[in-house]
Amino acid sequence: MPIAAEAAVWISRLHGPHRSAQMERECLEWQSRSEAHRSAFEHCTATWEDVRGVSLSTAFAALPTTSTPASSARTTASRWPRWASALALATITFATTAIVTLGALFALRGVLSTDVGEQRVVMLEDGSRVSLNTDTRVRVNFAAEKRSVSLERGEALFEVAKDVRRPFVVRVAGSEVVAIGTIFSVRHTDQTLAVTLIEGQVAVRPTSAEAGQSPARQVVIHPGERLSLGRRDAPATVDKPRIEQITAWRRGEASFNDVSLQEAVAEMNRYNRVPIVLIDDVLAARRVSGVFRTGDNLAFAQAVAALHGLSVNERQERLELAQRPRQ
């Protein structure tokens, strides 16, 4: 569904007052990403001429009685039904703005958020796209001179539409991440702030408006680099992580490469309200490697137990990992 909704946004932008050659090139690039993108755009285009005769009540009446499972959503994207495009585009007719997707409506209200275990992709009014990881809250504030986003908690990946007149600024924990057209992720927890650059260039600089995790002075990072910040007064560090591990959550996975069990458990617990608890402190230093499905804490606990000879105790509100009693 996000692909069809994004296609509707492209249609609304191209028929709006700010159409430009740059916008057209960006739209063509979006269509070239996959057959599903191209097909969704064609469906929305075909519906555009008829949309003024489509009412919201008619579109809602066309909703199917059963929903498509999430696991098959990608395979059926190219067969996106005509009523879905009509529904999205009818919203343009009904409203006075040219913003149609649910995500864009949220952006106009100023807040984007996800629950524990939920991920969401939202297209902003300027064509930028934000992917929100589990338990994340973002506040959007676009103005004529600057596009500003505040990451209040969690983790988000930003694919920024280029606009040299309006820099894209992410404010988080006393820092600003400044970009023009680029792809980067920002992760904010109680202990750390991490900015990872995938494409383009960003500058991370301190702000005077907030206290928290910020570098002593502006730091420019380059593709493949990650800037990490701890508590106040701790020096900033820059390293080159494996990008596929950093972005594994977008595939519904958590990827670990020789990390402590304590760290791995903390990461898995971000995606599930039934936490894993280490009963014995000595277990925290055990090492874990592998790729695991986020949200499936039981499968992770069972795999770790088999690897390290531990036991898994399923309680009502938590999963306990403990050493097996000696025979």
N, C-alpha and C positions, 0 to 999 in steps of 0.2 A: 503493500500500500504506500509506503513512503515514495516510491518511484513515480507512481501515478500522481500523487499529490505534488511532487516536485515539477512534473511535466505541466500541471495546471498552473503553477506559479510562473513557469517560463512563458506560457501563453499569455497570462495576464500582464507580465512585464513587457513582452514584445508588442502588445496592443495598448500599452500605456503611453504617457506623454514623454517618457525619458528614454525611448528606444535609441540605440546607437549602434555603430558598427562593432564596437567592442562587445556590447551585449550580445549581438548576433554571433560573433565568434565564440563567446563563452557558451552560448546555447548549443552551437554545433559541437563544441568539445564535449559538453555534457551528453549529447546524444551519442557520440562516438564511444562512450565508455562501455556500452553493452547493447545487445539486441533488445533487451527489456526496456532500456532507456529510449531507444529509437521508436519502439512499438508504442510505448506509452505516450510519447509526444505526438505520434501520428493519430492516435485515438483522440487525444485532446483537441488536436487541430481540426479533425473531422467534425467534432461536436460543437466547435466554436460558433459556426454559422447558425446552428439550430438552438443555441442555448437560451435565447430570449423567450423561446416557447416552452422552456422547461421550468416548472415551479419546484420549490423545495419539497412540497408535499408529494408531487409526482415522483421526484427522485427518491425520497425516503420510502415511498410505497414499493419501489423496485428493489429494495434491499432483499437479498436472499434470506431464507429462514435459517440456513446453517452457515457457519463461518468456516473460512479456510484455515487449516492448521498452519501454525507458524513455520513448521518444518518444510511445508510444500509451497510457501508463499513465493519464494524466489523462482521456482520452476513454473509457476502459473502467471508470473508477472506479464509475460508477453501476450497472455490471453485476457488481460484486464478488461472487464466488461464495460460496455459503452455507458451504462447507467452510472458507473463510478466517476467517469470523466464528467458526465453531465451534472452529477451532484456537486463536484468540486467547482465546475464552471458556473453552475447556477448560483453559487454563493457570490460570484462576482456581480451578477445581475442584481441580486437581492441587496447587496451591501453597497455602500458608497465608495469603499476602497477597492483597490485592485489586488488585495492580498487574500488568498483563498485557502491555503492549507491550514490544518489544525495547528501545526507547528508555528506557522507564520502568525496566526491569531494569538497564540501564546506569547510570541515575541512582542507583538504590539502591546500586550498587557504588561510586559516587562519581566516576566518570570518564566523560566524553563526549569523543570525538575523531573527527577526520576525517583522511584521507590527503591527499596533494597531488592537487588536481583533484576532490576529493570534496566534496559538500555533504550535509547531513543535517538533518532536522527531528525534534526529540524533544519529547515531552510529558512534563513533570515530574509528580510525584505530587500537587502542589497545583493542577494545571490550567494552570500556566504553560507556555509553549511557547518552545523555544530552537531557532533556526536557526543551524547552524554552517557557516561558509564553509570554503574549502580550508585544509588543514594547521592545524587548530585543536584546541586541547585545553582542556577545561573540567572543573573539579572541583566537584561538588555536595555541599553539607553543610547539610541542613535540620535545624532544631531547633525546639523548642516556641515559642521566643520570637523566632526570626529565621530567614529563609531566606537562606542564604549561598552564593554561587557564586564561584569563582575562575577568571578567564580567564588561563591560563598562557601561551598564545600564540594568535595568529590573530585571527579576527573572528567575532562572533556577534551575532545580533539577538534581543532578548528581548521576548516578549509576556507581560507579567506579570499573573497573576490577582490581583485585588484582595483584600487581606486587611489591614485596618487594624491588626490585632493583631500581625502579623508583617511588618515591612518586608522588602523584597527587596533584598539588597546584593550588588553585583558588586565583588569585589576584584581589582585589576589594577595592577601596577607601582607600588605605593606609594600608590594612590588607591582610594577607595571610591565607587561610584555607588549612590545610595540611592533606591529607588522603592517605591511601594505598589501601584498599578495603572497600568501605562503601557506604551508601546512605545518601545524605544530600541536603538541598536546601539553596540557597543564594538569598536574595532579597535586591536590592540596589535602593533607591530613593534619592531625594534631601535631605530629612530629616533624614533618618534612614538606617542602615545596619542591616540585621537580618540573622543569620545562624541557621538553624534548623536541628538537627541530627535525622535521622530516624533509621539508623542501623549502627553499627560499632563504630568508635571513630574518632574524628577530633580535631586538635589543631588550634586555631585562634590566630595569633600573629601579632604584628605591623611590618611594614617595614619602612626602612629609605628612600626608593626611592620615596614615594608618601606622600602627606599630605591629611588628610581627616578623615574618621571615622575608628578609630582603638583602640584596648584596650591598656592600659598602659603597659601591659606585656602579655605573652602568657597565654591563657585560654583554658583548655581542657574541652570539653563538651561531654556528654554521651547521649545514645539513649533517645529520647523524650524531650530533652532540646533544648531551643532556646537562643542564645546569641544575645542581641540587643545593638546597639551602635547608639548614636545620634551624634550631632555635636562635634567638637573637644573639648577636656577637659571634656566632659560629661562622667560619669562613666559607665562602661559596666554593663548590668543586665542580669541575667540568670533566665528563668522561664520554665514552662512545659505547653505549649499550647496544644490544641486538634489537633493532627496531621491531622485528617480528615478535619479540617477547613483550616489548612495551605496548604494542597494539593488539596483542592476542585477545584482549577482552572484546574487541569488535567482532571476533569470530566465536564468542562465547566460551573462550578458553583462558586458563591461567597457565603460563609457561614458567617453569622453574629450572634453573641451572645451578646445582650445588648450593642451594640456600639452606639456612637453618630451618628446622621444623617449626620453630616458633614464628619465623617470618612467613613461611608458607601457610600456616594455619591462620595467621592474621589476614593474609590476602584472601584466602577462601572464605573466611567469615564475613568479608565485605558483601558477599553475594547471597547470604542466607541468614534468615532470622533464627535458625537453630544452630548455634555456634558449636564449634569443636573446642573442647577444653583439654589441655594437657594436665593430667592428674599428678604426674611426677615431674618436678622441675628439671631433673636430669635429662628428660626427653627433649628439652628445648634446643639443645645443641646438635641433635641428630641432623643429618643432611638429607635433602630431598632434591631430586631431579625428575623432570617429566612434564607432560602436558595433560591437564585435567579439565574437565567440563565445569565451568563456573555454575554455582547453584546446587551442585550435587555433592554436598559435604559428606554424605554417607559413603559414596563410592570412593572419594578421596581418602577418608579415614580408613576404610577397609584396605585400600591399596598400600597406604603407609604402614598399617598394622602387619600386613603380609610381608612387607619389605624388611621391617625392623623387629619382627617377632613380638608385636604388641597385641593388646586386646582392645576391642571396641565395645563400649557399653552404651546402649541406646536408652537414654533417659527421656522424660517427657519434654523437657525444654532444652536439652543439649546432648551432644555426643561426647563421650569421654574416651580419651586415648590414655591407656595405662600400661605399665609393664605387666607381663604375664607373671602370675605367682610361680615361684620355684616349685618343681615337682619333688 
